[in-house]
Structures are given as structure tokens and as C-alpha cells.
Amino acid sequence: MSSDADHVPVLVEETLRYLLPERPFRGAGLFVDATLGLGGHAEALLEAAPAARLLGIDRDPDALAQSRDRLARFGERVRFAEGSFSEVADLLERSGWAGGGGLQIVGIYADLGVSSLQLDTAGRGFSFRFDAPLDMRMGRRGPTAAEIVNSYPEADLARIFREYGEERQARRIARALVAAREERPVETTGALRRVILDAKGGGGRREGRVDPATRVFQALRIEVNRELAELERFLEEAIRLLDTDGRLVVISYHSLEDRIVKNTLRNLARGEIDQVTGRPRAESRVIEVLTKKPVTPGPDEVARNPRSRSAKLRAARRRALDS
Ligand SMILES: C[S@@+](CC[C@H](N)C(=O)[O-])C[C@H]1O[C@@H](n2cnc3c(N)ncnc32)[C@H](O)[C@@H]1O
């Protein structure tokens, strides 16, 4: 089991500061929490914006069940949607609050990655702290990590470990995995970790602060959950859905995600390049970036909640299209 500290939402004050232009927030619009998880950010937001509504999305039905309990006291102000945040437009439509629902969308936010519930539940297969079936799916759809390690060609495994895990020994580990699965399928977190450790040598010595298996596990998790493609699609949709002056806040936990957030926001803030002049067209600047640099947790938060260590928050404001 995890401790209470694991369930503390990351950068919660900073998230509210960017989502709510004034405090207390009197607006009656709609917020979308794209990664509801255990509902920590959502709870703080619903308290700080007493007239607002919130649609909470998560692809993990277990997370939704827990946050339903936690947020029950807000009654009709909250609705829940199971699905991927890349489908935020559809999920909003189905919630009955979009378009015809008449509510302005004043804020959309995502706190990316896995929840402590997922990491600390042995059977979900996210962590090599427990020997468990190699699943790693945040939701219930799509191939598991076991299906991927036992079926992908060696070259694809190597690419995934290199690109998504920034693993220097990606090819060597991919080769070892293919050899191991010819003997017997690699079905558990423990079996995968052993293959990685044997391929790397070093007897499982930590690499700096991290376990030698960490990078490959991160890479597989990103592949299983299509995390980067999900994020790209989500950002596009979220910006499109926001009403004028609506806010977007994204908290990411590794450099691949942060790069996507940073570049997407920068491009949308700069505007489209005019083919004739070669300069950005001012009228196509869809957002203003509110965070020149990413916001990171202070030492107190990191000490209280080590999971916040790598968090980076970026925020933007939707412009009026003709401003
Ligand atoms: C870091 S946790 C969120 C924690 C939450 N902010 C809180 O205060 O409890 C991330 C959550 O996002 C969900 N998630 C990640 N990627 C998703 C996606 N593409 N679509 C929907 N949910 C996703 C995960 O299932 C997980 O529950």
C-alpha cells in the first residue's frame, strides 16, 4: 500500500493560480480535468471555484471509481467520463455539457503519467518493485506490455527503448529479449527485469539515482499507452475547445512529454507562417503562453512528495481569434 503522501496532488497551488485568473473564482463555466486520477486537483479546483462545473476524464476505471467517492460531495457539479484524453471533444459531447449544454469551457488541465494507485497496485505491472504480470495498461484496451515484448521485431523494441527510454544499451537489451522469449515468453515484471540486468551486466548496480531497469520500463509504458501521440492530439483538441480567455495547464514528468508541450504551445503562440511574407500571421496566434519557463516544485514540496521531483508545469491562455 502507498502512504498518504503519495496521493498528494503535484503543484496544486500553481495549477489553480494559472487556471483561475481571480480568486475566489466566481465564474460558472466548465473545467475539464483530463487526467482525473484520484481527484486531488479536481477537489481543490471545485473548492476554489464554487460556481464552476467539472468534467473528470480518465482511461482507468479504478481511478474513476475512487474519485467518484472523493468528489461525491460536489453533487451535480461534477460528471465523469471513462476514455482517452485524445478524445476529449467526444467525451465532452457525450457528457451533455458541451456545445448544446451551453457552458463555456474556461479551463482544461492534465497531470500526465501514471497515478500512485497504478504504480502501487502490484497486479497492474507498472513497477518492478513487485513481481507481477507485465500489463502496464492504464485502461483496459489495447495490447499489454507482455504482448509487445513477446511479439515486436527486435529493431522496433530497440527503437522504443532508445527513443522513449533514452536507454543507451537499447540494442543489446532488445537482442537479449528476443533470445529470452525464444526460450519462453517474458510474462512478468520480474522476468523482464532479469533479462535487462543480464544484458547490461553490472549485477543490478544503480545507474546514478535509478535502477538499471527504469528506462526500459518507462519506454514500454509509453508505447503501451501511446502516451506521446495521445498528448499531441489532446493539446490540439484542448486549445480548440477552450473559450476565449480559457486556460490550459499541463504538468509533465519526463523530457519527451515536456518537449511536446513546450513546442506545441510555442508554435500556437507564434501563429502560422504566411507563405508570401514568410512571417507568422498575427491573427493566427491562438494562445498566449503564460509560463516563460516551466514551473517546478520547490524544495518543500519535493521533500513532502518525492514523486513531484521531475514535474514541469506549463500554462497558456486562449486568445480571442481576432485579437
Ligand atoms: C498523475 S495521475 C493524475 C493524478 C490527479 N491529478 C490527482 O490529483 O489525483 C494521471 C492519471 O491520468 C490518467 N491518464 C494518463 N494518460 C491518459 C490518457 N491518455 N487519457 C485518459 N487518462 C489518462 C491515468 O490513468 C492516471 O489516472
The ligand as a MOL file (V3000), in Angstrom:
LIG
                    3D

  0  0  0     0  0            999 V3000
M  V30 BEGIN CTAB
M  V30 COUNTS 27 29 0 0 0
M  V30 BEGIN ATOM
M  V30 1 C -0.7100 11.5630 -12.3590 0
M  V30 2 S -2.2780 10.8270 -12.3910 0 CHG=1
M  V30 3 C -3.3690 12.1660 -12.0620 0
M  V30 4 C -3.4790 12.4730 -10.5940 0
M  V30 5 C -4.5480 13.5030 -10.3010 0
M  V30 6 N -4.2100 14.8120 -10.8110 0
M  V30 7 C -4.8240 13.5730 -8.8210 0
M  V30 8 O -4.7650 14.6780 -8.2520 0
M  V30 9 O -5.1170 12.5470 -8.2140 0 CHG=-1
M  V30 10 C -2.5430 10.5740 -14.1110 0
M  V30 11 C -3.8700 9.9280 -14.4620 0
M  V30 12 O -4.0820 10.1780 -15.8430 0
M  V30 13 C -4.6250 9.0520 -16.4590 0
M  V30 14 N -4.2160 9.1200 -17.8660 0
M  V30 15 C -2.9630 9.1270 -18.3540 0
M  V30 16 N -2.9870 9.2030 -19.6930 0
M  V30 17 C -4.2920 9.2920 -20.0470 0
M  V30 18 C -4.9580 9.4330 -21.2920 0
M  V30 19 N -4.2860 9.4700 -22.4430 0
M  V30 20 N -6.3010 9.5110 -21.2920 0
M  V30 21 C -7.0080 9.4660 -20.1240 0
M  V30 22 N -6.4320 9.3260 -18.9130 0
M  V30 23 C -5.0840 9.2430 -18.8790 0
M  V30 24 C -4.0280 7.8830 -15.7180 0
M  V30 25 O -4.8780 6.7510 -15.8340 0
M  V30 26 C -3.9290 8.4190 -14.2880 0
M  V30 27 O -5.0390 8.0520 -13.5240 0
M  V30 END ATOM
M  V30 BEGIN BOND
M  V30 1 1 1 2
M  V30 2 1 2 3
M  V30 3 1 2 10
M  V30 4 1 3 4
M  V30 5 1 4 5
M  V30 6 1 5 6
M  V30 7 1 5 7
M  V30 8 2 7 8
M  V30 9 1 7 9
M  V30 10 1 10 11
M  V30 11 1 11 12
M  V30 12 1 11 26
M  V30 13 1 12 13
M  V30 14 1 13 14
M  V30 15 1 13 24
M  V30 16 1 14 15
M  V30 17 1 14 23
M  V30 18 2 15 16
M  V30 19 1 16 17
M  V30 20 1 17 18
M  V30 21 2 17 23
M  V30 22 1 18 19
M  V30 23 2 18 20
M  V30 24 1 20 21
M  V30 25 2 21 22
M  V30 26 1 22 23
M  V30 27 1 24 25
M  V30 28 1 24 26
M  V30 29 1 26 27
M  V30 END BOND
M  V30 END CTAB
M  END
